[in-house]
Amino acid sequence: MDDIDIITEGFYLLVFGMGFVVVFLTLLVIATSIMSRIMMRFEPAPVPASPRKGHTVAASGQPNDQALVAVMSAAIKKYREDRNGQ
C-alpha cells in the first residue's frame, strides 16, 4: 500500500505545482497588461519628424543622400570582391 500512497502524494504535488505555475503566469500577464495600459495613458503624443536642413527628399519620401549611396555601393563591391577571391 505504500506505493499507492507515494503515487498519490506525487500526483498531489504535480497538481498543486502546476496549478501554482498557471496562477502565477496568469497574474503576471494581468499585471503586465495593466502596466502597459497605464504607460500608454501617460505616454506623450509622438512628435512628427521634420526633414533636416541640407537634405532633399525624393518623390518617394526617402532622403536622397548621395554619400550614403556611394558608401553602400563601395561596401557591396568590396563584399563581392572578397567573396569571389575565396
Biopython code that builds the backbone (N, CA, C, O; Angstrom):
import numpy as np
from Bio.PDB.StructureBuilder import StructureBuilder

atoms = [
    (1, "MET", "N", (0.803, -1.199, 0.000)),
    (1, "MET", "CA", (0.000, 0.000, 0.000)),
    (1, "MET", "C", (0.846, 1.264, 0.000)),
    (1, "MET", "O", (0.349, 2.336, -0.344)),
    (2, "ASP", "N", (2.110, 1.158, 0.377)),
    (2, "ASP", "CA", (2.967, 2.337, 0.412)),
    (2, "ASP", "C", (3.196, 2.902, -0.984)),
    (2, "ASP", "O", (3.339, 4.115, -1.142)),
    (3, "ASP", "N", (3.233, 2.045, -1.992)),
    (3, "ASP", "CA", (3.456, 2.527, -3.354)),
    (3, "ASP", "C", (2.311, 3.420, -3.813)),
    (3, "ASP", "O", (2.546, 4.434, -4.470)),
    (4, "ILE", "N", (1.087, 3.060, -3.480)),
    (4, "ILE", "CA", (-0.077, 3.854, -3.887)),
    (4, "ILE", "C", (-0.065, 5.197, -3.163)),
    (4, "ILE", "O", (-0.419, 6.215, -3.758)),
    (5, "ASP", "N", (0.339, 5.222, -1.876)),
    (5, "ASP", "CA", (0.409, 6.481, -1.140)),
    (5, "ASP", "C", (1.463, 7.414, -1.741)),
    (5, "ASP", "O", (1.246, 8.623, -1.828)),
    (6, "ILE", "N", (2.592, 6.858, -2.151)),
    (6, "ILE", "CA", (3.644, 7.676, -2.751)),
    (6, "ILE", "C", (3.190, 8.225, -4.099)),
    (6, "ILE", "O", (3.457, 9.382, -4.422)),
    (7, "ILE", "N", (2.510, 7.402, -4.884)),
    (7, "ILE", "CA", (1.999, 7.857, -6.183)),
    (7, "ILE", "C", (0.941, 8.932, -5.985)),
    (7, "ILE", "O", (0.903, 9.909, -6.733)),
    (8, "THR", "N", (0.088, 8.763, -4.994)),
    (8, "THR", "CA", (-0.950, 9.754, -4.711)),
    (8, "THR", "C", (-0.317, 11.079, -4.282)),
    (8, "THR", "O", (-0.732, 12.144, -4.740)),
    (9, "GLU", "N", (0.685, 11.015, -3.406)),
    (9, "GLU", "CA", (1.360, 12.240, -2.986)),
    (9, "GLU", "C", (2.054, 12.918, -4.180)),
    (9, "GLU", "O", (2.033, 14.142, -4.304)),
    (10, "GLY", "N", (2.655, 12.125, -5.037)),
    (10, "GLY", "CA", (3.285, 12.672, -6.230)),
    (10, "GLY", "C", (2.280, 13.355, -7.136)),
    (10, "GLY", "O", (2.558, 14.408, -7.710)),
    (11, "PHE", "N", (1.103, 12.743, -7.260)),
    (11, "PHE", "CA", (0.045, 13.339, -8.087)),
    (11, "PHE", "C", (-0.421, 14.655, -7.480)),
    (11, "PHE", "O", (-0.633, 15.626, -8.206)),
    (12, "TYR", "N", (-0.586, 14.704, -6.145)),
    (12, "TYR", "CA", (-0.996, 15.950, -5.488)),
    (12, "TYR", "C", (0.063, 17.046, -5.686)),
    (12, "TYR", "O", (-0.272, 18.197, -5.966)),
    (13, "LEU", "N", (1.321, 16.681, -5.538)),
    (13, "LEU", "CA", (2.382, 17.656, -5.774)),
    (13, "LEU", "C", (2.362, 18.160, -7.212)),
    (13, "LEU", "O", (2.574, 19.347, -7.460)),
    (14, "LEU", "N", (2.109, 17.262, -8.155)),
    (14, "LEU", "CA", (2.025, 17.645, -9.558)),
    (14, "LEU", "C", (0.899, 18.635, -9.775)),
    (14, "LEU", "O", (1.094, 19.667, -10.417)),
    (15, "VAL", "N", (-0.264, 18.338, -9.253)),
    (15, "VAL", "CA", (-1.440, 19.204, -9.455)),
    (15, "VAL", "C", (-1.222, 20.551, -8.793)),
    (15, "VAL", "O", (-1.484, 21.584, -9.408)),
    (16, "PHE", "N", (-0.751, 20.566, -7.557)),
    (16, "PHE", "CA", (-0.550, 21.839, -6.871)),
    (16, "PHE", "C", (0.585, 22.646, -7.508)),
    (16, "PHE", "O", (0.488, 23.868, -7.616)),
    (17, "GLY", "N", (1.635, 21.987, -7.921)),
    (17, "GLY", "CA", (2.741, 22.683, -8.565)),
    (17, "GLY", "C", (2.324, 23.305, -9.884)),
    (17, "GLY", "O", (2.610, 24.474, -10.145)),
    (18, "MET", "N", (1.649, 22.526, -10.713)),
    (18, "MET", "CA", (1.188, 23.054, -11.999)),
    (18, "MET", "C", (0.142, 24.144, -11.793)),
    (18, "MET", "O", (0.118, 25.131, -12.529)),
    (19, "GLY", "N", (-0.706, 23.974, -10.813)),
    (19, "GLY", "CA", (-1.714, 24.997, -10.502)),
    (19, "GLY", "C", (-1.060, 26.294, -10.078)),
    (19, "GLY", "O", (-1.473, 27.373, -10.504)),
    (20, "PHE", "N", (-0.041, 26.193, -9.240)),
    (20, "PHE", "CA", (0.678, 27.386, -8.803)),
    (20, "PHE", "C", (1.318, 28.099, -9.987)),
    (20, "PHE", "O", (1.252, 29.325, -10.074)),
    (21, "VAL", "N", (1.928, 27.362, -10.887)),
    (21, "VAL", "CA", (2.568, 27.958, -12.058)),
    (21, "VAL", "C", (1.527, 28.646, -12.946)),
    (21, "VAL", "O", (1.757, 29.758, -13.420)),
    (22, "VAL", "N", (0.404, 28.002, -13.169)),
    (22, "VAL", "CA", (-0.642, 28.583, -14.014)),
    (22, "VAL", "C", (-1.181, 29.861, -13.378)),
    (22, "VAL", "O", (-1.371, 30.861, -14.070)),
    (23, "VAL", "N", (-1.426, 29.840, -12.076)),
    (23, "VAL", "CA", (-1.933, 31.038, -11.394)),
    (23, "VAL", "C", (-0.892, 32.154, -11.452)),
    (23, "VAL", "O", (-1.235, 33.306, -11.717)),
    (24, "PHE", "N", (0.368, 31.823, -11.207)),
    (24, "PHE", "CA", (1.421, 32.832, -11.245)),
    (24, "PHE", "C", (1.537, 33.456, -12.629)),
    (24, "PHE", "O", (1.616, 34.679, -12.749)),
    (25, "LEU", "N", (1.547, 32.637, -13.672)),
    (25, "LEU", "CA", (1.664, 33.174, -15.029)),
    (25, "LEU", "C", (0.447, 34.011, -15.409)),
    (25, "LEU", "O", (0.584, 35.024, -16.094)),
    (26, "THR", "N", (-0.721, 33.606, -14.981)),
    (26, "THR", "CA", (-1.936, 34.389, -15.253)),
    (26, "THR", "C", (-1.846, 35.757, -14.580)),
    (26, "THR", "O", (-2.154, 36.779, -15.193)),
    (27, "LEU", "N", (-1.423, 35.770, -13.312)),
    (27, "LEU", "CA", (-1.264, 37.045, -12.611)),
    (27, "LEU", "C", (-0.185, 37.913, -13.262)),
    (27, "LEU", "O", (-0.312, 39.136, -13.308)),
    (28, "LEU", "N", (0.860, 37.285, -13.756)),
    (28, "LEU", "CA", (1.926, 38.016, -14.434)),
    (28, "LEU", "C", (1.417, 38.678, -15.717)),
    (28, "LEU", "O", (1.751, 39.830, -15.994)),
    (29, "VAL", "N", (0.616, 37.961, -16.492)),
    (29, "VAL", "CA", (0.053, 38.523, -17.725)),
    (29, "VAL", "C", (-0.896, 39.669, -17.396)),
    (29, "VAL", "O", (-0.880, 40.699, -18.069)),
    (30, "ILE", "N", (-1.716, 39.498, -16.376)),
    (30, "ILE", "CA", (-2.658, 40.554, -15.978)),
    (30, "ILE", "C", (-1.897, 41.795, -15.511)),
    (30, "ILE", "O", (-2.232, 42.912, -15.903)),
    (31, "ALA", "N", (-0.876, 41.603, -14.675)),
    (31, "ALA", "CA", (-0.099, 42.743, -14.177)),
    (31, "ALA", "C", (0.611, 43.457, -15.323)),
    (31, "ALA", "O", (0.662, 44.686, -15.346)),
    (32, "THR", "N", (1.157, 42.707, -16.265)),
    (32, "THR", "CA", (1.839, 43.313, -17.406)),
    (32, "THR", "C", (0.857, 44.100, -18.270)),
    (32, "THR", "O", (1.185, 45.187, -18.746)),
    (33, "SER", "N", (-0.325, 43.569, -18.472)),
    (33, "SER", "CA", (-1.342, 44.279, -19.262)),
    (33, "SER", "C", (-1.757, 45.575, -18.585)),
    (33, "SER", "O", (-1.905, 46.605, -19.243)),
    (34, "ILE", "N", (-1.944, 45.528, -17.275)),
    (34, "ILE", "CA", (-2.334, 46.736, -16.533)),
    (34, "ILE", "C", (-1.229, 47.779, -16.614)),
    (34, "ILE", "O", (-1.509, 48.957, -16.839)),
    (35, "MET", "N", (0.024, 47.365, -16.432)),
    (35, "MET", "CA", (1.134, 48.317, -16.512)),
    (35, "MET", "C", (1.245, 48.910, -17.912)),
    (35, "MET", "O", (1.561, 50.091, -18.058)),
    (36, "SER", "N", (0.991, 48.115, -18.931)),
    (36, "SER", "CA", (1.041, 48.613, -20.299)),
    (36, "SER", "C", (-0.034, 49.671, -20.533)),
    (36, "SER", "O", (0.227, 50.703, -21.152)),
    (37, "ARG", "N", (-1.230, 49.413, -20.041)),
    (37, "ARG", "CA", (-2.316, 50.397, -20.202)),
    (37, "ARG", "C", (-2.003, 51.689, -19.460)),
    (37, "ARG", "O", (-2.293, 52.777, -19.957)),
    (38, "ILE", "N", (-1.410, 51.576, -18.268)),
    (38, "ILE", "CA", (-1.054, 52.775, -17.510)),
    (38, "ILE", "C", (0.000, 53.578, -18.262)),
    (38, "ILE", "O", (-0.103, 54.801, -18.358)),
    (39, "MET", "N", (1.006, 52.905, -18.792)),
    (39, "MET", "CA", (2.063, 53.610, -19.513)),
    (39, "MET", "C", (1.532, 54.249, -20.798)),
    (39, "MET", "O", (1.951, 55.350, -21.154)),
    (40, "MET", "N", (0.626, 53.581, -21.489)),
    (40, "MET", "CA", (0.055, 54.149, -22.710)),
    (40, "MET", "C", (-0.772, 55.394, -22.396)),
    (40, "MET", "O", (-0.848, 56.306, -23.219)),
    (41, "ARG", "N", (-1.381, 55.443, -21.235)),
    (41, "ARG", "CA", (-2.196, 56.596, -20.871)),
    (41, "ARG", "C", (-1.320, 57.817, -20.618)),
    (41, "ARG", "O", (-1.694, 58.927, -20.997)),
    (42, "PHE", "N", (-0.161, 57.637, -19.986)),
    (42, "PHE", "CA", (0.699, 58.755, -19.627)),
    (42, "PHE", "C", (1.782, 59.046, -20.657)),
    (42, "PHE", "O", (2.552, 59.990, -20.483)),
    (43, "GLU", "N", (1.857, 58.266, -21.713)),
    (43, "GLU", "CA", (2.867, 58.479, -22.736)),
    (43, "GLU", "C", (2.518, 59.720, -23.549)),
    (43, "GLU", "O", (1.366, 59.894, -23.947)),
    (44, "PRO", "N", (3.510, 60.594, -23.803)),
    (44, "PRO", "CA", (3.206, 61.791, -24.603)),
    (44, "PRO", "C", (2.941, 61.421, -26.061)),
    (44, "PRO", "O", (3.382, 60.380, -26.549)),
    (45, "ALA", "N", (2.212, 62.301, -26.738)),
    (45, "ALA", "CA", (1.890, 62.073, -28.141)),
    (45, "ALA", "C", (3.171, 62.137, -28.972)),
    (45, "ALA", "O", (4.043, 62.958, -28.687)),
    (46, "PRO", "N", (3.298, 61.291, -29.987)),
    (46, "PRO", "CA", (4.516, 61.317, -30.810)),
    (46, "PRO", "C", (4.602, 62.613, -31.613)),
    (46, "PRO", "O", (3.600, 63.135, -32.103)),
    (47, "VAL", "N", (5.826, 63.111, -31.730)),
    (47, "VAL", "CA", (6.080, 64.347, -32.478)),
    (47, "VAL", "C", (6.497, 63.958, -33.885)),
    (47, "VAL", "O", (7.432, 63.173, -34.048)),
    (48, "PRO", "N", (5.827, 64.487, -34.914)),
    (48, "PRO", "CA", (6.222, 64.130, -36.287)),
    (48, "PRO", "C", (7.614, 64.677, -36.592)),
    (48, "PRO", "O", (7.951, 65.807, -36.240)),
    (49, "ALA", "N", (8.397, 63.854, -37.248)),
    (49, "ALA", "CA", (9.766, 64.242, -37.592)),
    (49, "ALA", "C", (9.762, 65.158, -38.804)),
    (49, "ALA", "O", (9.053, 64.922, -39.782)),
    (50, "SER", "N", (10.564, 66.199, -38.720)),
    (50, "SER", "CA", (10.680, 67.106, -39.862)),
    (50, "SER", "C", (12.014, 66.838, -40.540)),
    (50, "SER", "O", (12.979, 66.469, -39.871)),
    (51, "PRO", "N", (12.090, 67.018, -41.868)),
    (51, "PRO", "CA", (13.357, 66.765, -42.573)),
    (51, "PRO", "C", (14.424, 67.755, -42.120)),
    (51, "PRO", "O", (14.138, 68.918, -41.836)),
    (52, "ARG", "N", (15.672, 67.262, -42.059)),
    (52, "ARG", "CA", (16.789, 68.107, -41.643)),
    (52, "ARG", "C", (17.188, 69.044, -42.773)),
    (52, "ARG", "O", (16.935, 68.768, -43.946)),
    (53, "LYS", "N", (17.813, 70.153, -42.403)),
    (53, "LYS", "CA", (18.290, 71.103, -43.414)),
    (53, "LYS", "C", (19.402, 70.469, -44.229)),
    (53, "LYS", "O", (20.211, 69.706, -43.700)),
    (54, "GLY", "N", (19.443, 70.779, -45.498)),
    (54, "GLY", "CA", (20.501, 70.290, -46.367)),
    (54, "GLY", "C", (20.191, 68.954, -47.009)),
    (54, "GLY", "O", (20.943, 68.509, -47.876)),
    (55, "HIS", "N", (19.133, 68.312, -46.624)),
    (55, "HIS", "CA", (18.758, 67.023, -47.202)),
    (55, "HIS", "C", (17.514, 67.224, -48.065)),
    (55, "HIS", "O", (16.516, 67.792, -47.623)),
    (56, "THR", "N", (17.598, 66.754, -49.277)),
    (56, "THR", "CA", (16.438, 66.827, -50.153)),
    (56, "THR", "C", (15.664, 65.535, -50.041)),
    (56, "THR", "O", (16.228, 64.476, -49.767)),
    (57, "VAL", "N", (14.372, 65.634, -50.254)),
    (57, "VAL", "CA", (13.510, 64.468, -50.170)),
    (57, "VAL", "C", (13.010, 64.141, -51.560)),
    (57, "VAL", "O", (12.467, 64.999, -52.256)),
    (58, "ALA", "N", (13.197, 62.882, -51.963)),
    (58, "ALA", "CA", (12.759, 62.459, -53.289)),
    (58, "ALA", "C", (11.239, 62.311, -53.301)),
    (58, "ALA", "O", (10.583, 62.428, -52.266)),
    (59, "ALA", "N", (10.690, 62.052, -54.487)),
    (59, "ALA", "CA", (9.237, 61.918, -54.625)),
    (59, "ALA", "C", (8.703, 60.735, -53.831)),
    (59, "ALA", "O", (7.534, 60.732, -53.443)),
    (60, "SER", "N", (9.544, 59.725, -53.581)),
    (60, "SER", "CA", (9.087, 58.551, -52.840)),
    (60, "SER", "C", (9.043, 58.813, -51.344)),
    (60, "SER", "O", (8.529, 57.983, -50.594)),
    (61, "GLY", "N", (9.577, 59.962, -50.883)),
    (61, "GLY", "CA", (9.567, 60.275, -49.467)),
    (61, "GLY", "C", (10.853, 59.868, -48.766)),
    (61, "GLY", "O", (10.997, 60.112, -47.568)),
    (62, "GLN", "N", (11.798, 59.251, -49.483)),
    (62, "GLN", "CA", (13.068, 58.827, -48.907)),
    (62, "GLN", "C", (14.115, 59.913, -49.139)),
    (62, "GLN", "O", (14.117, 60.544, -50.196)),
    (63, "PRO", "N", (15.012, 60.143, -48.164)),
    (63, "PRO", "CA", (16.058, 61.144, -48.366)),
    (63, "PRO", "C", (17.010, 60.717, -49.486)),
    (63, "PRO", "O", (17.359, 59.542, -49.607)),
    (64, "ASN", "N", (17.418, 61.679, -50.293)),
    (64, "ASN", "CA", (18.302, 61.423, -51.422)),
    (64, "ASN", "C", (19.716, 61.797, -50.991)),
    (64, "ASN", "O", (20.162, 62.912, -51.261)),
    (65, "ASP", "N", (20.429, 60.890, -50.327)),
    (65, "ASP", "CA", (21.741, 61.162, -49.786)),
    (65, "ASP", "C", (22.782, 60.457, -50.646)),
    (65, "ASP", "O", (22.939, 59.239, -50.565)),
    (66, "GLN", "N", (23.484, 61.215, -51.461)),
    (66, "GLN", "CA", (24.437, 60.654, -52.407)),
    (66, "GLN", "C", (25.619, 59.998, -51.698)),
    (66, "GLN", "O", (26.151, 59.000, -52.184)),
    (67, "ALA", "N", (26.037, 60.543, -50.558)),
    (67, "ALA", "CA", (27.159, 59.957, -49.826)),
    (67, "ALA", "C", (26.802, 58.559, -49.317)),
    (67, "ALA", "O", (27.627, 57.646, -49.360)),
    (68, "LEU", "N", (25.595, 58.402, -48.845)),
    (68, "LEU", "CA", (25.148, 57.099, -48.354)),
    (68, "LEU", "C", (25.105, 56.084, -49.484)),
    (68, "LEU", "O", (25.504, 54.934, -49.301)),
    (69, "VAL", "N", (24.635, 56.489, -50.624)),
    (69, "VAL", "CA", (24.593, 55.595, -51.785)),
    (69, "VAL", "C", (26.002, 55.190, -52.190)),
    (69, "VAL", "O", (26.237, 54.029, -52.528)),
    (70, "ALA", "N", (26.937, 56.124, -52.163)),
    (70, "ALA", "CA", (28.319, 55.818, -52.538)),
    (70, "ALA", "C", (28.954, 54.840, -51.552)),
    (70, "ALA", "O", (29.657, 53.918, -51.966)),
    (71, "VAL", "N", (28.719, 55.028, -50.274)),
    (71, "VAL", "CA", (29.281, 54.124, -49.259)),
    (71, "VAL", "C", (28.700, 52.731, -49.407)),
    (71, "VAL", "O", (29.431, 51.743, -49.340)),
    (72, "MET", "N", (27.395, 52.641, -49.609)),
    (72, "MET", "CA", (26.759, 51.324, -49.765)),
    (72, "MET", "C", (27.267, 50.638, -51.024)),
    (72, "MET", "O", (27.504, 49.430, -51.008)),
    (73, "SER", "N", (27.437, 51.365, -52.098)),
    (73, "SER", "CA", (27.947, 50.774, -53.342)),
    (73, "SER", "C", (29.367, 50.254, -53.158)),
    (73, "SER", "O", (29.703, 49.176, -53.648)),
    (74, "ALA", "N", (30.195, 51.013, -52.460)),
    (74, "ALA", "CA", (31.570, 50.574, -52.215)),
    (74, "ALA", "C", (31.593, 49.324, -51.332)),
    (74, "ALA", "O", (32.397, 48.420, -51.559)),
    (75, "ALA", "N", (30.724, 49.269, -50.335)),
    (75, "ALA", "CA", (30.673, 48.102, -49.451)),
    (75, "ALA", "C", (30.234, 46.858, -50.211)),
    (75, "ALA", "O", (30.786, 45.777, -50.006)),
    (76, "ILE", "N", (29.254, 47.003, -51.080)),
    (76, "ILE", "CA", (28.790, 45.859, -51.880)),
    (76, "ILE", "C", (29.885, 45.395, -52.826)),
    (76, "ILE", "O", (30.098, 44.194, -52.989)),
    (77, "LYS", "N", (30.584, 46.343, -53.454)),
    (77, "LYS", "CA", (31.677, 45.992, -54.368)),
    (77, "LYS", "C", (32.777, 45.241, -53.622)),
    (77, "LYS", "O", (33.280, 44.235, -54.120)),
    (78, "LYS", "N", (33.157, 45.713, -52.436)),
    (78, "LYS", "CA", (34.195, 45.073, -51.627)),
    (78, "LYS", "C", (33.760, 43.665, -51.204)),
    (78, "LYS", "O", (34.559, 42.729, -51.238)),
    (79, "TYR", "N", (32.503, 43.521, -50.811)),
    (79, "TYR", "CA", (31.993, 42.209, -50.407)),
    (79, "TYR", "C", (32.061, 41.215, -51.572)),
    (79, "TYR", "O", (32.478, 40.070, -51.397)),
    (80, "ARG", "N", (31.655, 41.658, -52.740)),
    (80, "ARG", "CA", (31.668, 40.768, -53.907)),
    (80, "ARG", "C", (33.092, 40.391, -54.301)),
    (80, "ARG", "O", (33.346, 39.255, -54.703)),
    (81, "GLU", "N", (34.028, 41.346, -54.185)),
    (81, "GLU", "CA", (35.428, 41.047, -54.491)),
    (81, "GLU", "C", (35.991, 40.023, -53.497)),
    (81, "GLU", "O", (36.691, 39.092, -53.895)),
    (82, "ASP", "N", (35.688, 40.192, -52.220)),
    (82, "ASP", "CA", (36.175, 39.260, -51.194)),
    (82, "ASP", "C", (35.558, 37.874, -51.381)),
    (82, "ASP", "O", (36.240, 36.866, -51.197)),
    (83, "ARG", "N", (34.303, 37.815, -51.736)),
    (83, "ARG", "CA", (33.613, 36.537, -51.892)),
    (83, "ARG", "C", (34.148, 35.791, -53.117)),
    (83, "ARG", "O", (34.313, 34.572, -53.074)),
    (84, "ASN", "N", (34.417, 36.503, -54.192)),
    (84, "ASN", "CA", (34.922, 35.856, -55.411)),
    (84, "ASN", "C", (36.381, 35.419, -55.248)),
    (84, "ASN", "O", (36.825, 34.496, -55.931)),
    (85, "GLY", "N", (37.120, 36.058, -54.367)),
    (85, "GLY", "CA", (38.509, 35.723, -54.142)),
    (85, "GLY", "C", (38.705, 34.436, -53.344)),
    (85, "GLY", "O", (39.807, 33.888, -53.331)),
    (86, "GLN", "N", (37.690, 33.957, -52.697)),
    (86, "GLN", "CA", (37.824, 32.766, -51.846)),
    (86, "GLN", "C", (37.746, 31.512, -52.620)),
    (86, "GLN", "O", (37.841, 30.427, -52.047)),
]
sb = StructureBuilder()
sb.init_structure("model")
sb.init_model(0)
sb.init_chain("A")
sb.init_seg("    ")
for serial, (resi, resn, name, xyz) in enumerate(atoms, 1):
    if name == "N":
        sb.init_residue(resn, " ", resi, " ")
    sb.init_atom(name, np.array(xyz, "f"), 0.0, 1.0, " ", f" {name:<3s}", serial, name[0])
structure = sb.get_structure()
